[in-house]
Amino acid sequence: MTRNRCRQCHLVESTDAIRGNARTARDYSMNAFPRNPDAAGNRSHFIRAAFAYFLARATGPNVYVGDVAAQRWRNDETTGAVLRAITSPLQSADLAPLMQSAVVDFLTHLSMSAGSRLLVESLNLPIEPFYSLTVPFDATPALAGATWVGEGKPIPVQSGTVGAATLGPARKLGIIFAFSRESARNPAGERLFGHMLRERAAREFDAALFSDDAADDDRSAGLLHGVTALDAGPMGNLTEALGALAGALGSAGGSGRVVIAAHPSTAALIQLHHPQLVWPVLATRALVAGHIVAIDPTGLLFGMTGNVDISAVNSGLVHMSTTPVEIVSATGPTTADPVSELFQIDAIGMRLLLDVAFTAKPGAVQHVIGGAWQ
């Protein structure tokens, strides 16, 4: 049963050494986002923690992951703290802000992810597992006028409308991939591991964000759920489509800021036809060609619990499919295909679980589905 808690909403402070000083999730900006995710990703304490699990399992059955990290990154105390929070969550409750910052740092440096860029610009709030957060916002269409105050006179109180968006409860985002044992001895193994992890996470993150799925016990509602697509019929070209999307955001009380997300081919077409466009145009394979989504980033809300689970195994059957089923079902019986045994192929299976929540204020997401845009 989900319980709603109202509390004062404030920005998450990163009070750890991940960024070298205390800063809020709001401090991340588009201009600060690295164009080469590898440059910042190699410093990700989250990726280092995951790679430490991989190295520990690749080295032997009784190797402690903390020892691996301490030997490989001798002066990196933050990665050690992240590992302690993962291995002993009940004894490391005071490290929850650190874990939230580590997850945000990881998700804001995903290659090929439009959602990663949106997370940079949106409001990120801490939430507790199994709970939702009611976030108030000003839904007043417009003020009647400026509030001027004369000497000794009372200050007018403007009447307005307060809206609310419900963030959470967080749902589990899972990532599984296999990495060869030989990679542990590769000088570039850490970079290759981080690159693969970011690519897999980018695909999962964008697929969750840009879906039209309804919320249930397993997933958060996609940003397109319940959002009616604009009629593409009257739109003769990309210019008219972009104008209609921006107008729809503005009519819904938008801030005037617009971020466009589209399939890589459509995103390239937009940039080709509008090279002077000041709006960020983000490419994502979570959308089909011709589908254009416009987002007001100030209307997006993300929540992180800081709960993270990282596991590494060198034996087990894995159904290598995006729609996995039982290895052997009770009826039939039928078997999953294709299936790989990690021990047989000498690979390490990595599993990562993150608790993530997201939502959008009403009208903050608009989209149009067109054909061959000109």
N, C-alpha and C positions, 0 to 999 in steps of 0.2 A: 504493500500500500504506500502510495506516494504522499508525503506530507510537504506542504508549502511553508517556507519560512521567509518572513519579511525581515530584512535587516538593512542597515545602512550600507549602500553600495559604494565602494571605493575601488580605486585602481590597485592592482596587485603590485606590491613592491618587491623587487628582486634584491633581497638583502643578503645575497651571497656573492661569491667571487666569480660567478659565471661571466659577468661582464666587467669585472674588475672594480665596480663601484655600484652603489645602490641606484637603481633607476626603475621606472615603472614600465609596465607593458605598453603603455601609451607612448613612451619615449621612442619606440621603434618607429622609423619613418620610411617612406618609400625611397627617399634619397639615401638613407643609410643602408638600405638592403643591398647586399653584395651581388654584383652581376654574375660572379662566379661562385656558386654555392660551395664548391670544394674548398675555397679559401677560408671560409668561416667554419665549414663543416668539419674540417680536420681538427678544430679546436673544441668541438662539441663534446662535453663531458658525458652526455647521454650515449653518443656513438662509442666513445672510449669504453664506457661501462659495458655496452653490448659486446664490443670486440674482446674485452677481457673475459667475458663468459665463453666466447668462442675459443680463445686461446687456452683457457683452463681445460675445456673439454677435449680440445685437440691434443693437449700435452699428455694428459693421463687422467685416470678415474679419481684420484685422490688429491688433485691440485686445487688449492683454495683460490677462488677468483680474486680475493683481496690481495693475496701475495703476488699474483700476476700483475695487477695494476700497479702495486707499489714498486715492483722491480722495473716495469716498462716505463712508467711516468713518475719518476722519483719525487719530483717537486709539485705534483698535481694532487693537492689535498682535496680539491673539490670532487674529482672523480671518485676518490676513496669514500667521501661522504655520500655520494650518490649510490655507490655499491652497498654501503651500510644500510641506507634507507630501503633498498630493494630487498636485500637478504634478511633484514630484521625490521619489517615495517612497524610492528607493535612496540618495539623498543626504540624506534627512531621517529616518534611522532613530532618531535621538535624540528625535524628536517623536512616537514611537509612544504614550507615555502621554497626550500631549495629544490625539491623535486618538481614543484609547479614551474619554477623558473627553468629547470633543465628541460622539461617537456616543451615549454614555449620556445626556448632557444632552438631545440631540435626541429619543431614544426615550422618555425619561421626561416629555416635554411634548407628547405626541400627543393631540389631541382625539379623543373618541369611541373610545378604545382601552382595553379592560380589561387588555391585556397591558402597556401603559405603566404602569398603577398597580401591577401585579404586579412589574414590574422595579424599581420604587421600593422595594418591601419585601423583595426577595429578595437572594441573594448573587450579586454580579457579580465575575467573575474575568477576568484577562487571559489569553488563550490565543494561541498562535502559529499562523500559517496552516499547514494540512495536518496538524496534530498534535491529539491528544486529551489530556485531562487527567483523571487519576484522582483523585477527591475523596473522601477518607475521612470517615466520620461515625459517631457512636456509635449503634449499633443495639441496645444493651442495653435490654431491656424495662423493668426497674426495679431500683434498688439494694436490697440486702438491708436496709440500715439506714444511719443516719448514722455517719460516721467520726469518733469521738471519740478523742482522744489524751491519755493521761496523761503526767505529767512523767517524762522519761527512758525512756518506752516507745516501741517501734517503731510507725510509722504503718501501719495495715492497707492492703493493696493489694486493691482491689476487682477481681474478674474481670469481664470484660464482653465484648461482641461488637462488632467493628468492621466496618461495612459500607462499601461503596464505590459511587460513582456515576461514570459516565464522561461527561465533558463534551466534546463535539466529536467529530470535527473540525468547524470552522465551515463553514457553507454560505452560498452567495451569495443574498442577498435583493435582488431587482431591482424598481425602480420606474421607469415611463415615463409621461410625460404631455406634452401640448403646451400652450404658453402663447402667447397672441397677442403680436405685436411691439408693438402699441399699448400693452400693459400697461407697457412700459418707460418710457413717457411719462406714465403715470398717477400722480398724487401718492400714491395708495394702493397702487401696484403691489407694493411690497415686502410689505405686509401681506397682500394677496391671494395673492401667490406663496407666502408662508409658510403661509397657511391651507390652500391646495390641497395643498402638499407634505405637511403634517402629516396631512391627511385621507387621502391616498393611502397614506402610510406606515402609518397606523393600520389601514387595511383589510388591507394585506398582512401586517403584523405579527400581528394577531389571527387571520387566516386560517391562518397558519403554526402559531401556538401551539395553537389549539383544534381541531386536526384529529386524525384517527385514522390518518393516513398512517404507514407504516413508513419508517424511514430508508433512504436509498439514496445513490447518488453525487451526487445533485442536491439533496437536502433532508435536514433533521433530522427525526427522528420527532416527530409531534405529541404533545402532552401526554396525549391520550386514547388513544394507541396502546397496545394490550394491556391497557387498563383496562376490566374488565367493568362494565357499568352495573348499578346496584342495581335490584332488582325493584320496579317501581312499583305492582304489584298490591295489596299490603297497605297502601299509603299512600293514605289517604282525602283528605288535604288538604295544603296547603303546610307546615303546622306539622310534620306527621309526616315529610314529605319532607326538610325541613331538619334535623330531629332525626336521621333515619337517616344523612344525609350526614355530620353532625358526629360521630356515633357511629362511622362507618366510618373517618374520619380518626383519631379517638382510638384505635381498636383497632389501627390500623397504626403506632402509636407517634408520633402527632402531638404537636405542641407545645401544642395547645389553641387556637391562633389559626386562624381560619377566614375566608376570603374567598370570596364567592359571585360567580359570573359567569353571566349569562343573557342571552337576547335582550331588547332593550329593553322589549317588552311584558310579558315574564315578570318582568323586574327591577322594573318599575313595580308589578306585581301583588304581588310580595313586599313591597315597601316600603309598599304600601297596606294589606296585611293585618297587617304587623308594623312599624309606624312606630317602635317602640322597639328594634328589632333593632340590636345593637351591632356586628354583623359588617358590614364594607363589602360593598355590593351593587353590582357593576359591570355595566354594560350593554355588550353587544357584538353586532354583527350577524353575527359568525362562527358563532353558535349559532342553531338554529331555535327557534321559540316552544315552550315546554314543556320544553326541555332545560336542566337546572340543573347547573352544575359547581361543586364545592366544592374549594378549594385551601388547603393549609397553606403559606403563603408562605415559611416557614423551610425548606421542603423543595424549593424551586425553585432552580435554578442557571442563571445566564446567563453567556455568554462573548463577549467582543468582541476581535477582533484589531487593530482600528484601521485595517485596510485599507479605504479608501474610494475609489470611482471616481465622478467627476462629469463628465458630458459634455453639451454643448449643441450642437445642429446646426440649421441652417435649411434643409436640403434632404435629402430621403430619403423613401422609401415606408414607411409604418407600418401594420401590420395592427391596427386598433383593436378588439382582442378580448382577453378574459381567457384564451382558449385559442388563442394565435397559431399559425399554420402558415406554411409557405413562401409567399412572395408568388405565385410560379408553381411548381407542383410538377413533378417530372420525369415523373410518370405522368399520363396523361389528355390534355393537361395540364389541371390545375385551377388556379384563381386564388383567392387569399384575398379575403374580403369581410367587412366594409367596409375599404377601404384609403384612406388620405389621403396626399397629397404635401405635405410641409411648405412647400416653396417656393410651391406654388400657393395655399395658404390663408394665406400670410404668417405662419407661426407658428414658434416655436422649440421644437424637441423636446428635452426634458430626460430624461436617464437617470442614475439613481443606483444604485450597487451597494454593499451593505454585507455584510461577513462577520459572521454571527451564529451562535451556538450556544446551545442551551438543553436542559435535561433536568430530571427530577424524581426525587427519592428514592422508593423503592418505597412505595406507599400514600399519597403526599402529594397525589394527585389522585383525587377520587371524583366520580361523576356519576350522574344519574338522568334518564331520558327519560319524561316524563309527557304527558298530554293536557291537558284543560281543568282546570288546577289551581283549587281553590276556596280 
